[in-house]
């Protein structure tokens, strides 16, 4: 395991949050968020997705089902000890959080999504089924951060077998968005060089949630949880959770 990629867990109060990191990322990208929630008496699970935080070659041997299984297990842990459990995620982690909401319905108290990714459009994608059999990887997508001196722990290559599996997962999530009716807080960066804002617009247009808050982050790029707006994400998510749960203690 890469140093810094370790999972994070904290058993605190009656309200819990499952945090889901993104594709080729690791818990490092959300650890500050998790620690801030735990410091406010929120129980937290931030698992390391299979194949992440190790090597891109290992990740190429893992699938969406395995990544989802990891966050689903974390959700089950918190359901056993907490009266309310929220799910949250960055980028692909947002898709995993949405899938938890689709699968668990009312057991999910609410969602917090940061620059969620639910669809990918690229001229090379139609050729991916062939490309991934002759090319194991593409250049990386990590490190879209505005704040100087801050880096995201990730891979120097994008594993194509894993990418193909992720796209199948996105199709499942997109098809089920109409079943999502939990309270939703969506935070998106005004400038994001990885996930177009059309992803957030698609989520907001398709979910059935009546309690929806959208916040535009003006001073961060894609990995906003490590960027200039990290503290705002922590404060806004805590305020949202506190309001929806009727307190976190």
N, C-alpha and C positions, 0 to 999 in steps of 0.2 A: 504494500500500500504506500502511496506517495505521502510524505509527511504533510500533515494539514488536512488530509482527505478523510479523517476519521469521522464516523457518525457522532451525533450529539443527542443526548437524551437528558431530560430533567423531569422529575416527579415533584410537582408543586401543588397547585390548588385543584379545584373541582372542574375547571375548564381546561381543555387540552387543545393543542394545535399540532397537526402533522404538516411538516414543511417538506416540499419536494423540490430537489434541485434539477438543473437542466441537462440537456444532452451533451455528453462529453465533459460535463462539469463535475462537481463534487460537493459535499457538505460545506466545504470552505466558503463557497459563494453565499451561503445563507447562515453561516454560524453566528455572525454578529446579530442577526435578526432573531435567531433562536435564543441566544443569550439574553437579549433585551426582553423577550417575552417571559423567559424564566425568571428574570429579575423582578418582574411584575406579578409573580405568583401564578403564572400560566404553566401547565405541564406541557412538555414539548417532546416530539419525536422528529428527528432529522436524520433519516436513514441514508446510508450510502447505497446507491443503486448498483446492482450487479454489473461488473465490468467497468465501473467508473472509479476514478482515483487510483488506478493501477497502471495498465498499459492499453493503448488503443487496439492492440492485437487481441487482448483478452475481451475487450468490449465487443469486438467483431464476432465473438462467439456467444453473445447474449442477445436477448430479444425483449421487445415491448412487454410481453407477458411476464417475463421475469422482473422487469422494472416495476410494473404495476403490482405484481405480487408482493414486492418489498414494501411499498407504501400501503398496500392493503393490510399487510400484517401489522404495520405500525399503527394504522387506524384501529385495528382490532384490539391492540394493547391498550390504547387510550380509552376505548369504549368500555373496557372492563373496570377502569378506575375513575373515569370522569363522567360528570352528568351532562356535559356538552362538549362536543368535539368539532373543531373547525379544521378545514383543510386549506392549504395555501401552497403556492408554487411560483417559480420563475421559469419563463420560457416553456420548454417541454414539461417542466414541473407543473406549469399551469394546466397543461393537458391532462397530466396524471391526476391533479386535484379535481378537475372537471369530471374525469372518469369515476373517481370515488363518489362524487355527488350523484352521478347518473346511476351507479350501482347500488348505493346505500340510501338514497332518498332522504327521508326525514331524520335518519341517524346522523347526517351531516348538518351541523347547526348553521354553517355559513362558509363562504369561500372568500379568499383573498388572492387575487391573481396579479402578478407583476409581469408585464410584457408577455402575455401568454401566447404560445404558438399552437395553432390547431390546423394549419394548412401551410404547405410550402409550394410555391410556384417558381420553377426555374427551367430554362430551356433545355437543360441537360437531363431533367428527371425522366422523360419518356425513355431515355436510353439506359437508365439505371439498372434494370434487370440484366442487361448484357454487360455494362461497365463493371458491375460489382463482381463479375466472374473473371475479369481480366485485370482489374485494378482494385486492390484491397482498400485504398484510401484516397481521399481528396485533401487539399489544404485545410487547415483548421478554421474554426469559427469563434474561438475563444477571445477574450480580452477586449471587448467593445466597451471601454470605460473612459469617461471624460476626465475623471479626477487624476491628476499627475501622481506618479509613483505608486499606483495601486495596480496589482495584477491578480488575475483569476487563475486558479490552479486548474489546468486542463491539458489536453493532448495537443501535440504538434501535428497531428493528422486527424482527419475525419474518417472513421471506419464505415465503409459503404454497406456492408451486410447489416450493420446495426442501423444505419440510416434507412435502409429499405424497410426494416421492421418498424422503425418509428413512424414512417409514413402510413403503414397499415394501422397503427394505433391511432394516428390522427384521424383517419377515416372513420373509425369507430366513435371517437369522441365527437366529431363534427355531426355525425348522424344522430347522436343522442342529445344534442344541446337543448332541444325542445323539452326534454324531461327535467332539466335543471330549474328548480324553482326556489332554491335557498337564497337567503340574503347574500348579496354579492358586492364586494369592494374590488374594483379594478383600477390598478395604477399603471399608466403607460408613459413611456418616455416620449417627449416631443420629437426627439431625434434618436432613431434606433437603426443602426446599420446592419442588424441581423434579422430581426423580425418586423416586417412592415406593420404599420398601424391598422391595416385592413384586417389583421387577425383579431385585434381587440374589437373592432367594429362588428365583425362577424359574430363573435361571442355575444356582444350586447344586443345584436339584432335577433338572435335565435333563442336565447334563454327565456324561460317563462317567469323569471324572478320579478317580483313587484318591488322589492327593496334593493335598489341598485344605486351604487355611488361610483362615479368615474372621476379619477384625479389624474391630471396631466403633470408629469414630472418634467420641469423645464431645464433642469441642470444635470441631467444624467443621460447616458447612452443605454445600451441594452442591459448590461449587468448592473442594474440600478441598485441592487442590494449591496454592492460594494462601492457605489459611486457617491456623488455629492448629495443625493437625496436619500441615502440609506437611513438616516435618522428620521426623516419624514415618513418613510415606509414603516418604520418601527412604531412611531407614534400614531399614525393613522390606523394601522392595523389593530393596535391595542385598543384604541378608542372604539373602533368598529366592533371588535370582539366583546368589549365591555358593554357596549350598548345592546347588542343582540342577545348576549347571554344574561343580561341583567346583573352584571358584576362578574369579576373574575375570581373573587375570594370565596 
